[in-house]
Amino acid sequence: MIPVELIKKKREGGTLTEDELRWLIEEYVSGGIPDYQMSAFLMACFFRGMSEEETLTFTKLMLHSGETIDLTDIPGIKVDKHSTGGVGDKVSLILAPIVAACGVPVPMISGRGLGHTGGTLDKLESIPGFRTALSIPEYKSVIRAVGAVLIGQTNEIVPADKKMYALRDVTATVECIPLIAGSIMSKKLAEGIDALVLDVKTGRGAFMQSYDRSLELAQTLVRIGTGFGKETVAFITSMDQPLGSTIGNWLEVVESVECLKGSRGKGDASSDLMEVTHVLSGAMLMLGKKAGTIAEGVALSRASIEDGTAFNKLLEIVAAQGGDPSALENLERYPLPKHTMEVKTMERGYIGAIDSLELGISSITLGAGRARIEDKIDPKAGIVLAKKVGDAVEGGDVLATFSTDKDEALEPARERIRAAFRIQSAPPKQKPLILSYVEKGGVKTWM
C-alpha cells in the first residue's frame, strides 16, 4: 500500500478498511511511515472523522499493536478511571490510593501532558525517584503488592498510541473524537481491567468545549468499552475553571497530598476537586462490588481520607514504584523555583469566570508543559490560584501566584494570568460540577 493514497482517501471522506488501517498502524510503529505522513493522516481524521466501525477497528488495532496484560491471577475486580484531561485535573493522584485502600485493585496506564492540559505521568515523575516506565512483570508485581499501579505506555503496551499520542500533542489534532476514543480505550483495554469509569470534561479548559461534543465522546467511549465486554460508565464534568487550586506538576502533587491528608477540600479551593474525586471513586467502588451504589462508594471514599488509609496507600504506591515517600511527608524540602510572582487585581467585585485554557497555556510558557515533543518539563513551574469563581475581591487582592525558572516568562505570564480572571459587580450563578452520568442504558442528569 502507498501512504499518500490512504491519506488522500481519508482526506476525501472515505472509509478505510481494516486491512488498510492495520497496514498504516503497523508501518508507522515499525518506522516505515514517517511522522510527517502520519501527521497528515491524523489531520485528515480530524476534519473528516471516522465511522463507528472505523473507530472500533482503529481501537482494536491500536490495542493489538503490542501486548495485552492478563491480571486474572490477581484477586478482585480490577477497575480503572480515565479523564479526558483538564487544567488542574490531578484526580488520579488522589483517587487511585483511595480506591485501592478500599480494596478494589486499580491498574492505571496514564498519559503525559497533552495540549494545554497536564499529564498524570508528568505529575508522578515530579516525585523524586518515581518510575512510570515499568516492565509488565513489574507492573503486575506492584498491583499485587499494594493494590494499585500507575504507569505509562511501554514499548510492549500499545506502542502505536505511544508514538501517536506525542504527535497529536504538537500537531493540533487532539480534539478528534475517534482519535481520543482509540487512544484512551486501547490503553485501558490493554492494562487488564474488568471495568472502567470515565471522566469526560466539558467547558473552556477541556478538549471538548461544548456539552454536545463531550456527550458524543462519552457515549463513544462507553459504547467501545461495553463492546469489548467491560462494564463502562462515564461522567461529564465541568472544566469551566481549573479543578482545585494548582496548575503544574509538583504543585499538583502537593495539593493531592494535602487532600489525602484531609487538610484540603473542606470549604477551600480544593472542595471542587474533592467533590469530583469522591463521586468517581464511589463509582469505581460500586463497579468493584465494594459498594452497592455510588452513594455508598462515596461514603467509603470519604472514610478512607478520614482514617488515613488513603494517604498511607499513596506512600505505599510511591515506594513500590521507586519513589521517595519522605518527599511527600516533608513537602517543604522540594527545590524552590528561581522566581515566584503574585498576580493582583485593581478591581473590586466578584470572580465571574476564570479562563482555564489561558491558564493552561500560561503554565506551558512557565515550563510546566510542552510546546514541542522534545521540550523538558520543569516540575517546579506552575500557578497557584488564590481566588476561584464566586469569590469576592478588593483592589490589591492576589488572584494567583506563579513560579518559573524562566526570566523571559515573567511579564508575559503575569499579564496573561491576570487577563484570565473576569471580575464582575454581582456574584455569578454557580454551575454544577457534575452534569451527566452515561451508561450503556442511556444518559441521566446527575443529581
C-alpha positions in Angstrom: 0.0 0.0 0.0 1.0 3.6 -0.5 0.7 6.0 2.5 -0.3 9.0 0.4 -3.2 7.1 -1.1 -4.6 6.3 2.3 -4.1 9.9 3.4 -5.9 11.1 0.3 -8.7 8.5 0.8 -9.4 9.8 4.3 -9.0 13.4 3.2 -11.7 12.9 0.7 -14.0 11.4 3.4 -13.5 7.8 2.6 -13.7 4.9 5.0 -10.5 2.8 5.4 -10.8 -0.9 5.6 -9.4 -2.9 8.5 -6.5 -4.1 6.3 -5.7 -0.5 5.3 -5.8 0.7 8.9 -3.7 -2.3 10.1 -1.1 -1.6 7.5 -0.9 2.1 8.3 -0.5 1.4 12.0 2.0 -1.4 11.7 4.1 0.6 9.2 4.1 3.6 11.5 5.1 1.6 14.6 8.0 -0.1 12.6 9.2 3.2 11.2 8.1 2.6 7.6 5.9 5.6 7.7 7.4 8.9 8.9 5.9 11.4 11.4 5.0 13.9 8.6 2.8 11.4 6.8 1.1 10.2 10.0 0.6 13.9 10.9 -1.2 14.4 7.6 -3.4 11.3 8.2 -4.3 12.5 11.7 -5.2 15.9 10.4 -7.4 14.2 7.7 -9.1 12.2 10.5 -9.5 15.4 12.5 -11.5 17.1 9.7 -13.3 14.0 8.2 -13.8 11.9 11.3 -14.2 8.1 11.3 -17.3 5.9 11.0 -18.4 3.9 14.1 -17.0 0.8 12.5 -13.7 2.5 11.7 -13.4 3.8 15.3 -13.9 0.3 16.8 -11.4 -1.2 14.3 -8.9 1.6 15.0 -9.2 0.9 18.7 -8.8 -2.9 18.3 -5.7 -2.4 16.0 -4.1 0.1 18.5 -4.8 -2.4 21.3 -3.2 -5.3 19.5 -0.2 -3.2 18.3 1.5 -4.6 21.4 1.0 -6.9 24.3 -2.1 -7.1 26.4 -1.9 -7.8 30.2 -3.7 -10.6 31.9 -4.5 -9.9 35.6 -6.9 -12.8 36.1 -4.5 -14.3 38.7 -4.8 -11.2 40.9 -7.9 -11.3 43.2 -10.7 -8.8 42.9 -12.5 -6.8 40.2 -9.9 -4.6 38.5 -11.3 -1.1 37.9 -9.6 2.0 36.4 -10.6 5.6 35.9 -9.7 7.8 32.9 -10.1 11.6 32.5 -10.1 13.2 29.1 -7.9 15.9 30.5 -8.4 19.3 32.1 -6.5 22.1 33.6 -5.6 21.3 37.2 -7.0 17.8 37.0 -5.0 15.8 39.5 -7.8 13.4 40.4 -5.9 10.2 39.5 -3.3 11.0 42.2 -5.9 11.1 44.9 -8.4 8.6 43.5 -6.1 5.6 42.9 -4.9 5.3 46.5 -8.5 5.9 47.8 -10.0 3.1 45.8 -7.0 0.7 46.4 -7.3 1.5 50.2 -11.0 0.4 50.0 -10.0 -3.0 48.5 -10.5 -2.5 44.7 -7.4 -3.1 42.6 -6.5 -0.2 40.3 -4.4 -0.8 37.2 -3.8 2.5 35.6 -1.9 3.3 32.4 -1.8 7.1 32.1 -0.6 9.7 29.7 1.7 12.8 29.6 0.5 16.3 29.2 -1.5 16.8 26.0 -2.1 20.3 24.6 -2.9 22.8 27.4 -3.7 20.1 30.0 -1.3 18.4 32.4 -0.5 14.7 32.3 -0.6 12.2 35.2 2.8 10.8 34.3 4.5 14.2 34.4 3.0 14.8 37.8 4.1 11.5 39.2 7.6 11.9 37.8 8.0 15.2 39.8 8.1 12.9 42.8 11.9 12.1 43.3 12.7 8.6 42.0 9.2 7.7 40.9 9.3 5.3 38.0 6.4 5.2 35.5 8.2 3.0 33.0 7.7 -0.4 34.5 8.0 -3.7 32.7 4.9 -5.9 32.5 6.2 -8.2 35.3 7.0 -5.2 37.5 3.5 -3.8 36.7 1.8 -7.0 37.9 4.1 -7.2 40.9 3.2 -3.7 42.1 -0.5 -4.1 41.8 -0.3 -7.5 43.5 1.7 -6.0 46.4 -0.1 -2.7 47.0 -3.4 -2.8 45.1 -2.6 0.0 42.6 -0.1 0.8 39.9 0.3 3.9 37.7 2.5 3.6 34.6 2.7 5.0 31.0 2.7 3.2 27.7 5.7 0.9 27.3 7.2 -0.4 24.1 5.2 -3.6 24.8 1.8 -1.9 25.6 0.0 -0.1 22.8 3.2 1.2 21.1 1.2 2.7 18.3 -0.6 5.0 20.7 2.7 5.9 22.5 4.0 7.4 19.2 0.8 8.8 18.0 -0.1 10.5 21.4 3.1 12.6 21.3 2.5 13.5 17.7 -1.1 14.6 18.3 0.0 16.9 21.1 2.1 19.0 18.8 0.1 18.9 15.5 -3.2 20.3 16.7 -5.0 17.0 16.2 -6.0 16.4 19.8 -9.7 17.3 19.7 -10.9 14.4 17.4 -13.4 12.0 19.0 -12.3 8.8 17.1 -8.6 9.5 17.9 -9.3 10.3 21.5 -11.5 7.2 21.9 -9.0 4.9 20.2 -6.1 6.3 22.3 -8.0 6.1 25.6 -9.7 2.7 25.1 -6.7 0.9 23.6 -4.6 1.7 26.7 -7.4 0.8 29.1 -8.3 -2.5 27.4 -4.6 -3.4 27.3 -4.0 -2.9 31.1 -6.1 -5.8 32.3 -9.2 -4.1 33.7 -12.6 -5.6 34.3 -14.5 -2.2 34.5 -13.9 1.4 33.7 -15.1 4.8 35.0 -14.6 7.8 32.6 -14.4 11.5 33.4 -15.3 13.4 30.3 -14.5 17.1 30.7 -16.5 19.9 29.1 -16.0 23.6 29.0 -13.4 26.2 28.3 -10.5 24.2 29.7 -11.4 20.9 28.1 -10.6 19.5 24.7 -14.4 19.1 24.1 -15.6 22.6 25.0 -19.3 22.1 24.2 -21.5 19.8 26.1 -22.9 18.1 23.0 -19.3 17.1 21.9 -18.5 15.9 25.4 -21.6 13.8 25.4 -20.8 12.3 22.0 -17.3 11.4 23.3 -18.7 9.9 26.5 -21.2 7.8 24.6 -18.5 6.6 22.1 -16.2 5.6 25.0 -19.0 3.7 26.8 -20.0 2.0 23.6 -16.5 0.8 22.9 -15.9 -0.4 26.5 -19.2 -2.2 26.5 -18.5 -3.7 23.1 -15.2 -5.2 24.5 -17.1 -6.8 27.4 -16.0 -4.2 30.1 -18.6 -2.6 32.3 -18.1 1.1 31.5 -19.7 4.3 32.8 -18.9 7.9 32.2 -19.5 11.3 34.0 -19.5 14.6 32.2 -17.9 17.1 34.4 -17.3 20.9 34.1 -13.9 22.4 33.2 -15.0 26.0 33.0 -12.4 26.8 35.7 -9.3 24.9 36.8 -10.0 22.0 39.1 -8.7 22.6 42.6 -6.2 25.4 43.2 -3.0 24.4 41.5 -1.7 24.0 37.9 1.7 22.5 37.4 3.3 19.1 38.2 4.8 19.3 41.7 2.3 21.9 42.8 -0.5 19.4 41.9 1.3 16.6 43.8 1.4 18.9 46.9 -2.3 19.7 46.6 -3.1 16.0 46.2 -1.1 15.1 49.3 -2.9 17.8 51.3 -6.3 16.5 50.1 -5.4 12.9 51.0 -4.4 14.1 54.5 -7.7 15.9 54.8 -6.2 19.3 55.1 -7.8 20.4 51.9 -11.3 20.0 50.5 -13.4 21.3 53.3 -14.6 24.8 52.3 -11.5 25.8 50.5 -10.3 25.9 46.9 -10.0 22.1 46.7 -13.6 21.4 47.6 -14.5 21.2 43.9 -11.6 18.8 43.3 -12.7 16.5 46.1 -16.3 16.6 45.0 -15.4 15.1 41.6 -12.8 12.7 43.2 -15.3 11.2 45.7 -18.0 10.7 43.0 -15.6 9.0 40.6 -14.1 6.9 43.5 -17.6 5.9 44.5 -18.5 4.7 41.0 -15.3 2.6 40.9 -16.1 1.1 44.3 -19.6 0.3 43.0 -18.2 -1.4 39.9 -15.7 -3.2 42.0 -18.5 -4.6 44.2 -17.3 -3.0 47.4 -20.4 -0.7 47.4 -24.0 -1.3 46.3 -24.4 2.2 44.9 -22.3 5.2 44.0 -23.5 7.0 47.2 -22.3 4.1 49.3 -19.0 4.2 47.4 -18.7 8.0 48.1 -19.1 7.3 51.9 -16.3 4.7 51.8 -14.1 7.1 49.8 -14.6 9.9 52.4 -13.9 7.4 55.3 -10.5 6.4 53.7 -9.5 10.1 53.9 -10.6 10.5 57.5 -8.9 7.3 58.8 -5.6 8.0 57.0 -5.6 4.7 54.9 -5.8 6.6 51.6 -2.7 8.7 52.3 -0.8 5.6 53.6 -1.7 3.8 50.4 -0.2 6.6 48.3 3.0 6.3 50.2 3.0 2.5 49.5 2.4 3.1 45.8 5.3 5.6 45.6 7.7 3.3 47.4 6.7 0.3 45.3 7.4 2.3 42.1 10.9 3.5 43.3 9.8 6.9 44.6 10.8 8.6 47.8 7.8 8.6 50.2 9.6 11.1 52.5 9.3 13.7 49.8 5.5 13.6 50.3 5.9 13.6 54.1 8.2 16.6 54.0 6.9 18.8 51.2 8.9 21.8 52.2 12.2 20.1 51.2 11.5 20.2 47.5 13.7 22.5 45.4 12.4 26.1 45.1 11.8 27.8 41.7 14.0 30.8 40.7 11.1 33.2 40.5 7.7 33.4 42.3 5.4 36.3 41.4 2.0 37.4 42.6 -0.7 38.5 40.2 -3.0 41.1 41.7 -6.2 42.8 40.7 -7.0 46.5 41.0 -10.8 45.9 40.6 -13.5 45.3 43.2 -16.3 42.8 42.7 -16.6 39.0 42.3 -14.8 36.5 40.2 -17.3 35.8 37.4 -15.1 33.4 35.3 -11.6 32.0 35.1 -10.3 31.1 31.6 -8.9 27.6 32.1 -7.5 27.5 28.6 -5.5 30.7 29.1 -4.1 29.4 32.4 -3.2 26.1 30.8 -1.3 27.8 28.0 0.3 30.1 30.6 1.6 27.1 32.5 3.3 25.8 29.4 5.1 29.1 28.9 6.3 28.9 32.5 7.8 25.5 31.8 5.1 23.2 33.2 4.2 21.7 29.8 5.5 21.1 26.3 5.2 23.2 23.2 7.3 20.7 21.3 7.8 16.9 21.7 11.5 17.4 22.8 10.7 20.1 25.4 11.7 19.4 29.0 9.2 19.9 31.8 10.2 21.9 34.9 8.3 20.2 37.7 8.5 23.3 39.9 6.8 25.6 37.4 3.1 26.4 37.7 0.3 28.5 39.1 -1.5 28.6 42.5 -4.9 30.1 42.4 -5.8 32.4 45.4 -9.4 33.0 44.1 -12.0 30.9 42.4 -15.3 31.7 40.6 -17.7 33.3 43.0 -15.1 34.7 45.4 -15.3 38.4 46.3 -12.2 40.6 45.6 -11.0 44.0 46.6 -8.4 46.2 44.8 -4.9 44.8 45.6 -6.1 41.3 46.3 -3.9 38.4 45.0 -5.6 36.4 42.2 -2.8 33.9 41.7 0.9 33.2 42.3 3.1 31.7 39.6 6.5 30.1 39.7 9.1 29.6 37.0 12.9 29.5 36.3 12.4 31.4 33.1 13.4 35.1 33.3 11.7 35.9 30.0 8.4 34.4 31.0 7.7 36.7 34.0 5.9 39.7 32.5 4.0 37.9 29.7 2.8 35.3 32.2 1.7 37.9 34.7 -0.4 39.8 32.1 -1.9 36.6 30.6 -2.8 35.2 34.0 -4.4 38.5 35.1 -6.4 38.6 31.9 -7.8 35.0 32.6 -9.8 36.3 35.5 -13.1 38.1 34.7 -14.3 40.3 37.5 -18.0 41.5 37.7 -20.1 43.5 40.0 -22.6 40.8 41.1 -21.9 37.2 42.3 -22.1 34.8 39.4 -24.6 31.9 39.3 -22.8 28.8 40.4 -22.9 25.9 37.9 -22.9 22.2 38.9 -19.6 20.4 38.6 -21.0 17.0 37.5 -23.5 17.4 34.7 -24.4 13.9 33.4 -24.0 10.2 34.0 -23.7 8.0 31.0 -24.1 4.2 31.0 -25.0 1.6 28.3 -28.7 2.2 29.2 -28.5 5.9 28.4 -27.8 9.3 29.8 -29.0 10.7 33.1 -28.8 14.1 34.6 -26.6 13.9 37.7 -28.3 14.9 40.9 
